[in-house]
């Protein structure tokens, strides 16, 4: 026996998954590393945004099966919430290390 499934109940895959997200809605290896590093930096800079990023990504996993386009938006916003404070922190660490190295050398 076969059962007919309406086209409306089958989700259409997103044309492009969000940054660091594979076609099945999970993190790619690069996405895992980037999320860890940026999340760690954001934790030190602004802890509440890490919580926001985690909630947005978890919600995108829940929504992925029904609405991949919305899941992509949620995943992208989770990246924004850890990247905005994380990148300046990364720049500050690099500049600090460069200054420390310059002081040691000269």
C-alpha positions in Angstrom: 0.0 0.0 0.0 1.3 3.4 -0.8 0.2 6.7 0.7 -0.1 9.9 -1.2 1.8 12.8 0.3 0.8 16.3 -0.6 3.5 18.6 -2.0 2.7 21.2 0.7 3.9 18.8 3.5 7.3 18.1 1.9 9.8 20.9 2.7 11.8 22.4 -0.1 15.5 22.5 0.7 16.9 26.0 1.0 18.8 27.2 -2.0 21.8 28.0 0.2 22.0 27.0 3.8 23.3 29.6 6.3 27.0 30.2 6.8 28.6 27.1 8.3 25.5 25.0 7.9 25.4 21.9 5.7 22.5 20.9 3.4 21.0 18.7 6.1 20.8 21.7 8.6 23.8 20.7 10.8 27.1 22.5 11.3 29.9 21.8 8.8 33.4 21.1 10.3 34.4 24.7 9.5 31.2 25.9 11.0 31.9 24.1 14.2 35.4 25.5 14.6 34.3 29.1 13.7 31.3 28.9 16.1 33.5 27.6 18.9 36.2 30.3 18.4 33.8 33.2 17.9 31.6 32.0 20.7 34.5 31.7 23.1 35.6 35.3 22.3 32.1 36.6 22.6 31.8 34.9 26.0 34.6 37.0 27.3 33.4 40.2 25.6 29.6 40.0 26.0 28.1 36.9 27.6 24.3 37.5 26.9 24.9 37.4 23.1 26.3 33.9 23.4 23.0 32.9 25.0 21.0 34.7 22.2 23.2 32.9 19.5 22.5 29.5 21.1 18.8 30.1 21.3 18.6 31.3 17.7 20.5 28.3 16.4 18.5 25.8 18.4 15.3 27.4 17.1 16.7 27.2 13.5 17.2 23.4 14.0 13.6 23.1 15.1 12.2 25.1 12.2 14.5 23.6 9.5 12.1 20.7 8.5 9.1 23.0 8.0 10.7 26.2 6.7 14.3 26.1 5.6 14.4 29.7 4.5 13.3 30.9 8.0 15.8 28.5 9.5 18.6 30.0 7.4 17.6 33.5 8.6 17.7 32.3 12.2 21.1 30.7 11.7 22.5 33.8 10.1 21.3 35.9 13.0 23.0 33.5 15.4 26.2 34.1 13.5 25.8 37.9 13.6 25.3 37.8 17.4 28.6 36.0 18.0 30.5 37.7 15.2 29.8 41.4 16.0 31.6 41.3 19.4 33.8 38.3 18.6 35.7 39.9 15.7 36.7 43.1 17.5 37.9 40.8 20.4 39.9 38.8 18.0 41.5 42.0 16.5 42.2 43.2 20.1 43.9 39.8 20.9 46.0 40.0 17.8 47.0 43.6 18.4 47.8 42.9 22.0 50.0 39.9 21.1 51.8 42.0 18.4 52.4 44.8 20.9 53.7 42.3 23.5 56.0 40.7 20.9 57.2 44.1 19.7 58.0 45.0 23.3 59.9 41.8 23.8 61.9 42.2 20.6 62.7 45.8 20.8 
